[in-house]
Amino acid sequence: MKIHQLSGYIQGIYLVEYDHALLLLDGCCRADVSRLQRFIEQELQRPFSDLKMVLVTHMHPDHAGAAHTLRKRTGCQIASADKDTHWYRGFNGVLMHWIDVVLTLYVGKKMGRKMKYVAYSRKLKPDHHLADGDVVPGFPDWSVLETPGHTDRDLSVWHRDSHWIYVADLFIKLRNKYIHPFPIFHPNKYKRSLQRVHALKAAKIALAHGGVVTMTDESFATLIDHSPPIPRTPLRASILKFKHILRQFKAPKKPG
């Protein structure tokens, strides 16, 4: 087994190589498909169809955006969380989906990326629904852990033999600091997910934003102790911003 780390549109890409097949640990951005194909065909000297499984840890554009396109082009299968409903459901889901797409483009611009096509279906159609502890089909040395909080369906991917884990957006490394992601829809579940990953004592932790890191107990304790007690969502952030603007208008003017 060899794990290749690539730079995606706004996130890291982790491609696991075996003699018999390739496993992609997350669904990437829609804009990453050609990048991934070039790497497989030119760097690995393998057919694109050797990609056999794509995991989707959650439904944000940089984690699910390329999944359907990759299946169409390679014949691979898609595995994701065992949920009865779609993440982006109803009118609010449609709105949130487009907000997330726009935010992806915004982050790409801040990172100096050219404008890319990142739109994707808000409804994932996986071939496999994986629950906590299930092994990845075709790759029995990998299993998934449910680590919700960022959304209701976040998965981490654990390789027990090497004590290596990919945690997607569970936390982010920004410069020399570890920070919580935005949004966090379920703060209590989020804290428990941090505690669970900490308890694994993984040798290496792969982040979607921040690379592969070795975490100390002190770093985990800081993340856990300062995890938000209430949800941090786009709607709540907008309401707080609106209230702040209203307070500015209502504030009494200083005489003179």
VOPAGU-2260 file (C-alpha; in pm, 1 decimal, decimal comma):
REM VOPAGU-2260
SITE   aa  ch    i         X         Y         Z
SITE  MET   A    0       0,0       0,0       0,0
SITE  LYS   A    1     114,1     351,4     -82,2
SITE  ILE   A    2     -72,4     673,1      -3,8
SITE  HIS   A    3     -26,9     957,8    -249,8
SITE  GLN   A    4    -103,7    1312,5    -138,6
SITE  LEU   A    5    -208,0    1558,7    -410,3
SITE  SER   A    6    -304,4    1923,3    -400,8
SITE  GLY   A    7    -668,3    1969,7    -501,0
SITE  TYR   A    8    -863,4    2282,7    -586,6
SITE  ILE   A    9    -901,9    2388,2    -223,0
SITE  GLN   A   10    -827,1    2065,3     -32,3
SITE  GLY   A   11    -580,2    1781,6      -5,8
SITE  ILE   A   12    -642,6    1464,1    -205,6
SITE  TYR   A   13    -543,5    1122,4     -68,6
SITE  LEU   A   14    -516,4     840,7    -321,6
SITE  VAL   A   15    -431,4     493,1    -194,0
SITE  GLU   A   16    -247,4     268,4    -436,7
SITE  TYR   A   17    -248,0    -111,6    -438,2
SITE  ASP   A   18    -135,3    -350,2    -708,8
SITE  HIS   A   19    -494,1    -453,0    -774,1
SITE  ALA   A   20    -674,4    -117,1    -747,4
SITE  LEU   A   21    -681,9     246,3    -637,1
SITE  LEU   A   22    -888,8     388,9    -351,8
SITE  LEU   A   23    -975,6     758,9    -322,7
SITE  LEU   A   24   -1035,4     864,1      38,1
SITE  ASP   A   25   -1274,6    1148,2     -49,8
SITE  GLY   A   26   -1482,3    1275,3    -340,9
SITE  CYS   A   27   -1279,3    1593,0    -413,1
SITE  CYS   A   28   -1400,2    1899,1    -605,4
SITE  ARG   A   29   -1556,1    1867,2    -948,3
SITE  ALA   A   30   -1256,4    2067,9   -1071,9
SITE  ASP   A   31   -1013,0    1798,7    -952,6
SITE  VAL   A   32   -1115,9    1525,1   -1197,6
SITE  SER   A   33    -864,8    1611,9   -1470,9
SITE  ARG   A   34    -588,8    1660,5   -1211,9
SITE  LEU   A   35    -656,0    1316,6   -1069,5
SITE  GLN   A   36    -671,1    1154,5   -1412,3
SITE  ARG   A   37    -336,5    1303,7   -1516,3
SITE  PHE   A   38    -172,1    1180,9   -1197,6
SITE  ILE   A   39    -302,7     826,0   -1235,5
SITE  GLU   A   40    -223,9     795,6   -1604,0
SITE  GLN   A   41     102,7     991,8   -1623,7
SITE  GLU   A   42     261,9     958,4   -1280,2
SITE  LEU   A   43     140,5     613,5   -1179,7
SITE  GLN   A   44     130,4     482,8   -1538,3
SITE  ARG   A   45    -201,7     313,7   -1475,1
SITE  PRO   A   46    -537,1     328,4   -1653,7
SITE  PHE   A   47    -791,2     567,5   -1503,7
SITE  SER   A   48   -1024,5     269,9   -1466,2
SITE  ASP   A   49    -795,7     130,8   -1193,7
SITE  LEU   A   50    -977,1     369,0    -960,7
SITE  LYS   A   51   -1224,9     127,4    -805,3
SITE  MET   A   52   -1366,3     303,7    -498,6
SITE  VAL   A   53   -1437,4     664,2    -403,2
SITE  LEU   A   54   -1535,7     745,6     -46,3
SITE  VAL   A   55   -1745,7    1052,9      28,4
SITE  THR   A   56   -1695,3    1164,8     388,2
SITE  HIS   A   57   -1964,9    1432,5     369,1
SITE  MET   A   58   -2151,7    1633,8     109,0
SITE  HIS   A   59   -1956,4    1959,6      82,7
SITE  PRO   A   60   -1825,4    2055,8    -264,2
SITE  ASP   A   61   -1461,3    1966,9    -191,0
SITE  HIS   A   62   -1556,2    1622,4     -58,2
SITE  ALA   A   63   -1839,3    1505,9    -285,4
SITE  GLY   A   64   -1809,3    1723,5    -594,9
SITE  ALA   A   65   -1621,2    1481,4    -821,6
SITE  ALA   A   66   -1778,7    1152,7    -709,4
SITE  HIS   A   67   -2047,1    1112,1    -975,1
SITE  THR   A   68   -1816,2    1227,0   -1255,9
SITE  LEU   A   69   -1544,9     985,3   -1146,9
SITE  ARG   A   70   -1792,4     696,8   -1146,7
SITE  LYS   A   71   -1910,7     792,1   -1495,2
SITE  ARG   A   72   -1555,1     808,7   -1632,7
SITE  THR   A   73   -1394,0     513,9   -1455,4
SITE  GLY   A   74   -1673,3     278,3   -1354,9
SITE  CYS   A   75   -1567,3     306,8    -990,2
SITE  GLN   A   76   -1810,1     266,5    -702,6
SITE  ILE   A   77   -1903,5     527,2    -441,5
SITE  ALA   A   78   -1933,9     464,2     -69,0
SITE  SER   A   79   -2072,0     708,2     184,2
SITE  ALA   A   80   -2253,0     732,6     518,2
SITE  ASP   A   81   -2557,7     520,4     588,6
SITE  LYS   A   82   -2824,7     792,9     591,9
SITE  ASP   A   83   -3189,6     774,2     488,8
SITE  THR   A   84   -3211,8    1138,1     378,9
SITE  HIS   A   85   -3002,6    1370,6     166,6
SITE  TRP   A   86   -2795,5    1638,3     336,7
SITE  TYR   A   87   -2912,1    1914,9     103,3
SITE  ARG   A   88   -3284,0    1845,5     127,5
SITE  GLY   A   89   -3577,0    2083,2      90,7
SITE  PHE   A   90   -3568,9    2452,6       6,8
SITE  ASN   A   91   -3311,6    2528,7     276,2
SITE  GLY   A   92   -3095,8    2249,8     139,9
SITE  VAL   A   93   -3103,8    2394,4    -210,4
SITE  LEU   A   94   -3004,1    2734,1     -73,0
SITE  MET   A   95   -2729,5    2588,0     145,6
SITE  HIS   A   96   -2594,9    2385,7    -147,8
SITE  TRP   A   97   -2544,5    2693,1    -363,3
SITE  ILE   A   98   -2397,8    2887,9     -72,9
SITE  ASP   A   99   -2142,0    2609,6     -27,0
SITE  VAL   A  100   -2057,1    2613,3    -399,4
SITE  VAL   A  101   -2005,3    2990,8    -391,3
SITE  LEU   A  102   -1793,9    2961,1     -75,2
SITE  THR   A  103   -1576,1    2702,7    -250,2
SITE  LEU   A  104   -1509,8    2946,8    -532,8
SITE  TYR   A  105   -1441,0    3221,9    -279,8
SITE  VAL   A  106   -1187,1    3006,6     -94,6
SITE  GLY   A  107   -1028,5    2911,8    -427,3
SITE  LYS   A  108    -988,3    3278,6    -515,6
SITE  LYS   A  109    -833,4    3351,7    -174,8
SITE  MET   A  110    -586,1    3068,4    -242,6
SITE  GLY   A  111    -495,9    3214,7    -580,1
SITE  ARG   A  112    -678,3    2951,7    -784,8
SITE  LYS   A  113    -834,3    3027,2   -1121,2
SITE  MET   A  114   -1212,6    3015,7   -1143,7
SITE  LYS   A  115   -1317,0    2654,4   -1201,7
SITE  TYR   A  116   -1637,6    2461,1   -1256,8
SITE  VAL   A  117   -1730,8    2322,2    -914,9
SITE  ALA   A  118   -2108,7    2274,9    -940,9
SITE  TYR   A  119   -2230,3    1922,0    -865,1
SITE  SER   A  120   -2544,6    1731,0    -774,6
SITE  ARG   A  121   -2673,3    1802,7    -425,8
SITE  LYS   A  122   -2806,1    1445,2    -405,2
SITE  LEU   A  123   -2545,0    1173,4    -379,9
SITE  LYS   A  124   -2626,9     827,8    -515,5
SITE  PRO   A  125   -2376,8     592,2    -349,8
SITE  ASP   A  126   -2334,3     225,7    -431,3
SITE  HIS   A  127   -2253,7     142,3     -68,6
SITE  HIS   A  128   -2392,3     285,5     256,1
SITE  LEU   A  129   -2135,7     240,8     531,6
SITE  ALA   A  130   -2208,3     247,9     903,7
SITE  ASP   A  131   -1964,4     285,0    1190,5
SITE  GLY   A  132   -1698,8      13,9    1182,7
SITE  ASP   A  133   -1780,2    -114,2     833,1
SITE  VAL   A  134   -1486,9    -203,9     611,4
SITE  VAL   A  135   -1448,3     -34,7     275,6
SITE  PRO   A  136   -1568,4    -277,1       3,9
SITE  GLY   A  137   -1270,5    -418,3    -182,9
SITE  PHE   A  138   -1025,6    -270,5      68,7
SITE  PRO   A  139   -1070,1    -468,7     391,8
SITE  ASP   A  140    -774,1    -308,7     569,8
SITE  TRP   A  141    -966,8      22,0     575,0
SITE  SER   A  142   -1273,5      89,9     789,0
SITE  VAL   A  143   -1494,2     392,7     844,3
SITE  LEU   A  144   -1570,0     569,2    1170,2
SITE  GLU   A  145   -1868,1     795,5    1218,8
SITE  THR   A  146   -1733,0    1133,4    1333,8
SITE  PRO   A  147   -2029,3    1373,8    1296,1
SITE  GLY   A  148   -2054,0    1734,2    1405,3
SITE  HIS   A  149   -1933,8    1934,5    1107,0
SITE  THR   A  150   -2241,3    1783,4     938,7
SITE  ASP   A  151   -2469,0    1498,4    1045,0
SITE  ARG   A  152   -2287,7    1236,6     834,9
SITE  ASP   A  153   -1912,8    1290,8     857,3
SITE  LEU   A  154   -1693,9     984,6     817,1
SITE  SER   A  155   -1328,7     928,7     900,0
SITE  VAL   A  156   -1127,7     648,9     738,4
SITE  TRP   A  157    -903,0     436,5     960,6
SITE  HIS   A  158    -615,6     209,6     858,0
SITE  ARG   A  159    -564,2       3,8    1170,4
SITE  ASP   A  160    -241,3    -170,5    1062,2
SITE  SER   A  161     -50,5     156,3    1019,6
SITE  HIS   A  162    -247,9     363,3    1273,5
SITE  TRP   A  163    -318,4     617,0     997,5
SITE  ILE   A  164    -647,5     804,6     978,5
SITE  TYR   A  165    -805,3    1051,8     739,3
SITE  VAL   A  166   -1047,5    1279,2     927,8
SITE  ALA   A  167   -1160,7    1508,8     642,1
SITE  ASP   A  168   -1283,9    1836,3     801,4
SITE  LEU   A  169   -1289,4    1728,9    1166,2
SITE  PHE   A  170   -1033,9    2001,6    1225,0
SITE  ILE   A  171    -807,1    2220,7    1014,6
SITE  LYS   A  172    -444,5    2321,6    1033,6
SITE  LEU   A  173    -403,8    2689,2     949,8
SITE  ARG   A  174     -40,7    2797,4     956,4
SITE  ASN   A  175      76,2    2660,7    1292,6
SITE  LYS   A  176    -264,5    2639,6    1459,5
SITE  TYR   A  177    -536,1    2376,5    1472,1
SITE  ILE   A  178    -881,8    2524,9    1437,5
SITE  HIS   A  179   -1239,6    2403,3    1422,8
SITE  PRO   A  180   -1416,6    2386,3    1087,7
SITE  PHE   A  181   -1704,9    2601,2     974,9
SITE  PRO   A  182   -1986,8    2513,4     991,4
SITE  ILE   A  183   -2049,6    2296,6    1297,9
SITE  PHE   A  184   -2412,4    2187,0    1299,6
SITE  HIS   A  185   -2397,6    1947,2    1595,8
SITE  PRO   A  186   -2156,9    2078,4    1863,1
SITE  ASN   A  187   -2211,0    1797,3    2115,4
SITE  LYS   A  188   -2150,3    1529,1    1853,4
SITE  TYR   A  189   -1853,6    1726,8    1727,5
SITE  LYS   A  190   -1683,8    1725,4    2067,8
SITE  ARG   A  191   -1743,1    1352,0    2103,3
SITE  SER   A  192   -1591,1    1297,4    1757,9
SITE  LEU   A  193   -1277,5    1484,9    1860,4
SITE  GLN   A  194   -1256,2    1276,1    2175,5
SITE  ARG   A  195   -1298,9     955,9    1978,2
SITE  VAL   A  196   -1021,2    1033,9    1731,8
SITE  HIS   A  197    -795,9    1141,7    2017,5
SITE  ALA   A  198    -853,6     808,6    2191,3
SITE  LEU   A  199    -731,4     619,2    1883,4
SITE  LYS   A  200    -378,5     754,0    1937,9
SITE  ALA   A  201    -320,4     755,6    1562,7
SITE  ALA   A  202      39,9     776,1    1446,7
SITE  LYS   A  203     -59,1    1006,1    1160,9
SITE  ILE   A  204    -373,0    1213,2    1102,4
SITE  ALA   A  205    -452,0    1328,2     749,5
SITE  LEU   A  206    -652,3    1648,3     713,9
SITE  ALA   A  207    -840,0    1773,2     412,4
SITE  HIS   A  208    -701,2    2117,2     495,6
SITE  GLY   A  209    -357,5    2105,0     649,7
SITE  GLY   A  210    -183,4    1789,5     532,1
SITE  VAL   A  211     -68,9    1492,8     739,5
SITE  VAL   A  212       7,0    1577,5    1102,1
SITE  THR   A  213     112,5    1418,1    1427,5
SITE  MET   A  214    -107,8    1545,2    1707,9
SITE  THR   A  215      -4,9    1589,2    2069,4
SITE  ASP   A  216    -237,7    1535,8    2363,9
SITE  GLU   A  217    -210,5    1909,3    2435,3
SITE  SER   A  218    -327,5    2003,0    2084,6
SITE  PHE   A  219    -625,2    1770,1    2112,2
SITE  ALA   A  220    -709,3    1902,4    2458,0
SITE  THR   A  221    -712,9    2258,4    2324,4
SITE  LEU   A  222    -941,5    2164,1    2036,1
SITE  ILE   A  223   -1177,7    1974,1    2266,4
SITE  ASP   A  224   -1183,6    2236,0    2543,5
SITE  HIS   A  225   -1252,6    2520,3    2301,5
SITE  SER   A  226   -1499,6    2342,1    2075,5
SITE  PRO   A  227   -1810,1    2559,4    2026,2
SITE  PRO   A  228   -2097,5    2496,1    2270,1
SITE  ILE   A  229   -2361,7    2610,3    2020,6
SITE  PRO   A  230   -2400,6    2550,0    1645,7
SITE  ARG   A  231   -2192,1    2757,6    1407,2
SITE  THR   A  232   -2391,3    2766,7    1084,7
SITE  PRO   A  233   -2428,1    3010,3     792,2
SITE  LEU   A  234   -2780,0    3101,3     903,4
SITE  ARG   A  235   -2676,4    3169,2    1262,2
SITE  ALA   A  236   -2373,5    3367,7    1144,2
SITE  SER   A  237   -2596,9    3577,6     916,4
SITE  ILE   A  238   -2841,4    3648,7    1201,0
SITE  LEU   A  239   -2559,1    3756,8    1431,9
SITE  LYS   A  240   -2418,4    3981,4    1160,2
SITE  PHE   A  241   -2760,3    4135,0    1099,9
SITE  LYS   A  242   -2806,7    4200,1    1472,5
SITE  HIS   A  243   -2465,2    4365,7    1484,9
SITE  ILE   A  244   -2561,4    4595,6    1196,7
SITE  LEU   A  245   -2887,9    4684,3    1371,6
SITE  ARG   A  246   -2701,1    4772,4    1690,7
SITE  GLN   A  247   -2479,8    5004,2    1490,5
SITE  PHE   A  248   -2785,3    5192,9    1362,1
SITE  LYS   A  249   -2950,7    5205,7    1704,0
SITE  ALA   A  250   -2639,7    5320,7    1889,1
SITE  PRO   A  251   -2684,8    5680,7    2011,5
SITE  LYS   A  252   -2477,9    5936,2    1831,9
SITE  LYS   A  253   -2214,5    6121,4    2031,5
SITE  PRO   A  254   -2294,3    6491,1    2078,4
SITE  GLY   A  255   -2096,7    6741,8    1879,0
